[in-house]
Structure formats: structure tokens, C-alpha cells
Amino acid sequence: MTVRRDVSVDWFASPRVITVNSPSVEILVQDLVDTLRELEDELENIGFAAIVRATGKQELTTELSVGITCTLLNARLAFEARPSAPFVRCDVVGGNLLAVDEAETPIEVIEITSFTQIVYDLSPAPTQLRIRESTARGILQG
């Protein structure tokens, strides 16, 4: 479990804004889920509605599992605005990222900020392949 200390939430906005602070330019979907769950559990945030729902990661075989899908609940993801051009590319990697409003209606997942370009992929059938260490060594050593 990785909890990122460079992520903050504006709990009072609607939709809420989850910000990855500068200078970070990438976030893993699993790290986002872990971080948001940790923030939800903090005493000062306990009165707010849940902000994240995650599904996936079911094991298909010993080496293959379903990818993770993170749904932001009445929230959007932003990377902190940059002060000036050029644009900075920011990536969301390692799974699907979706967002819904309070009525569970899909909304735009990205909160636009100055001089950032956010790139993320969506896959209708994401999978994750785990390569065992012994297999990886054999492949790498030839």
C-alpha cells in the first residue's frame, strides 16, 4: 500500500477536487485509491461522503489478474497548475479512472488546470500480468 503525501482533497467543492501537487507528473491508480482511502479515514474527514470506489484485481490465473478501476465519487482529479508555458504532461497509469456525480451520473474525470495536459487510458477489459521473479530472471539473462 502506497499513500502519497503529495495528494490533497478540497472536500468542500462539488464536485470535490483531488489535486496531485507539483512537481509530481504521474500517479498510479492503485496509489490514488490507497491515498484516498487513507484520507477518508482521517478524523477531520470522517463526516464527508466516500470519495472513491475501486473494483478489479481478481485473480484469473496465478500470473494474470483483472486490472483495477477507480471511480471517483463526486470528485475530479487535477494536477496542480503550473505557473507558465510550456505545458507539462501528467499521466494517470496502471488502471481505469472514472468519475460520477452524487446521482451516479458519469462526469468528466479531469479538473483542468493551467499549463497541464493529463493523459490517461481506459480499457474495457484491463488485465495485469504478473511475471514471477524466477521467470523474469530467466528472460532477462537470456
C-alpha positions as CSV (number, residue, x, y, z in Angstrom):
1,M,0.0,0.0,0.0
2,T,1.4,3.3,-1.1
3,V,0.0,6.5,0.4
4,R,1.0,9.6,-1.4
5,R,1.7,12.7,0.6
6,D,1.6,14.9,-2.5
7,V,-2.2,14.5,-2.9
8,S,-4.8,16.7,-1.3
9,V,-8.6,17.0,-1.5
10,D,-10.9,20.0,-1.5
11,W,-13.7,18.3,0.4
12,F,-16.0,21.4,0.2
13,A,-16.1,21.8,-3.6
14,S,-18.8,20.0,-5.6
15,P,-17.5,18.0,-7.4
16,R,-14.6,17.7,-5.0
17,V,-11.1,18.3,-6.4
18,I,-8.3,15.8,-5.8
19,T,-5.0,17.5,-6.5
20,V,-1.7,15.9,-7.2
21,N,0.8,18.6,-6.1
22,S,3.6,19.9,-8.2
23,P,6.2,18.8,-9.2
24,S,4.7,15.3,-9.5
25,V,3.7,14.4,-13.0
26,E,2.4,10.8,-12.6
27,I,0.1,8.8,-10.3
28,L,-0.7,5.1,-10.3
29,V,-4.4,4.3,-10.0
30,Q,-3.6,1.9,-7.1
31,D,-1.7,4.7,-5.3
32,L,-4.6,7.1,-5.8
33,V,-7.0,4.5,-4.3
34,D,-4.8,3.8,-1.3
35,T,-4.2,7.6,-0.7
36,L,-7.9,8.5,-0.9
37,R,-8.9,5.7,1.4
38,E,-6.3,6.9,3.9
39,L,-7.6,10.5,3.6
40,E,-11.2,9.3,4.1
41,D,-10.2,7.6,7.3
42,E,-8.6,10.8,8.9
43,L,-10.6,12.1,11.8
44,E,-11.3,15.5,10.2
45,N,-12.7,13.9,7.1
46,I,-14.9,11.3,8.7
47,G,-18.0,13.4,8.2
48,F,-17.7,13.6,4.4
49,A,-19.2,11.1,2.0
50,A,-16.9,8.5,0.5
51,I,-14.7,9.8,-2.3
52,V,-13.5,6.6,-4.0
53,R,-14.8,3.1,-5.1
54,A,-12.4,0.6,-6.5
55,T,-13.1,-2.7,-8.3
56,G,-11.0,-5.3,-10.1
57,K,-7.8,-7.1,-9.2
58,Q,-9.5,-10.5,-9.2
59,E,-7.0,-13.3,-9.9
60,L,-7.7,-15.0,-13.2
61,T,-4.6,-17.3,-13.1
62,T,-1.6,-17.3,-10.9
63,E,0.0,-14.9,-13.2
64,L,-2.9,-12.9,-14.6
65,S,-5.4,-10.7,-12.8
66,V,-8.1,-8.2,-13.7
67,G,-7.0,-4.6,-13.8
68,I,-8.1,-2.0,-11.3
69,T,-10.9,0.5,-11.9
70,C,-11.1,3.5,-9.7
71,T,-14.3,5.5,-9.6
72,L,-14.1,9.0,-8.1
73,L,-17.4,9.8,-6.2
74,N,-18.5,13.4,-6.8
75,A,-14.8,14.2,-7.4
76,R,-12.4,15.0,-10.2
77,L,-8.6,14.6,-10.5
78,A,-6.3,17.6,-11.1
79,F,-2.6,18.0,-11.3
80,E,-1.5,21.3,-9.7
81,A,-1.5,24.2,-12.1
82,R,1.9,25.2,-13.5
83,P,2.9,28.9,-13.5
84,S,3.5,29.2,-17.2
85,A,4.1,27.6,-20.6
86,P,5.3,25.1,-21.7
87,F,2.5,22.6,-20.9
88,V,3.5,19.8,-18.5
89,R,2.4,16.3,-19.4
90,C,0.9,14.4,-16.4
91,D,0.0,10.7,-16.5
92,V,-2.5,8.5,-14.7
93,V,-1.3,5.0,-15.2
94,G,-2.0,1.4,-14.1
95,G,-5.7,1.1,-14.4
96,N,-9.0,2.8,-15.3
97,L,-10.2,6.1,-13.8
98,L,-13.8,7.1,-13.9
99,A,-15.9,9.8,-12.1
100,V,-19.6,10.1,-11.2
101,D,-21.6,12.8,-9.5
102,E,-23.8,12.4,-6.4
103,A,-26.5,10.8,-8.5
104,E,-24.0,8.3,-10.0
105,T,-24.2,10.0,-13.4
106,P,-20.8,9.9,-15.2
107,I,-18.9,13.3,-15.2
108,E,-15.6,14.4,-16.6
109,V,-12.8,12.8,-14.6
110,I,-10.2,15.5,-15.0
111,E,-10.3,19.0,-13.5
112,I,-8.5,21.3,-15.9
113,T,-5.6,23.3,-14.5
114,S,-3.3,25.8,-16.1
115,F,-0.4,24.5,-18.3
116,T,-1.1,20.8,-17.6
117,Q,-2.0,18.1,-20.0
118,I,-3.4,15.0,-18.3
119,V,-3.2,11.7,-20.2
120,Y,-5.0,8.5,-19.0
121,D,-6.1,5.3,-20.7
122,L,-9.4,3.5,-20.4
123,S,-9.7,-0.2,-21.2
124,P,-13.0,-2.2,-21.3
125,A,-11.1,-5.4,-20.4
126,P,-8.0,-4.4,-18.4
127,T,-5.7,-7.1,-17.2
128,Q,-2.4,-7.2,-15.3
129,L,0.2,-9.8,-15.9
130,R,2.4,-10.8,-13.0
131,I,5.8,-12.3,-14.0
132,R,7.3,-14.4,-11.3
133,E,10.8,-13.3,-10.3
134,S,12.4,-16.6,-11.4
135,T,10.7,-16.3,-14.8
136,A,11.7,-12.7,-15.1
137,R,15.4,-13.5,-14.3
138,G,15.4,-16.3,-16.9
139,I,14.0,-14.0,-19.6
140,L,16.5,-11.2,-18.7
141,Q,19.5,-13.4,-18.5
142,G,18.7,-15.0,-21.9
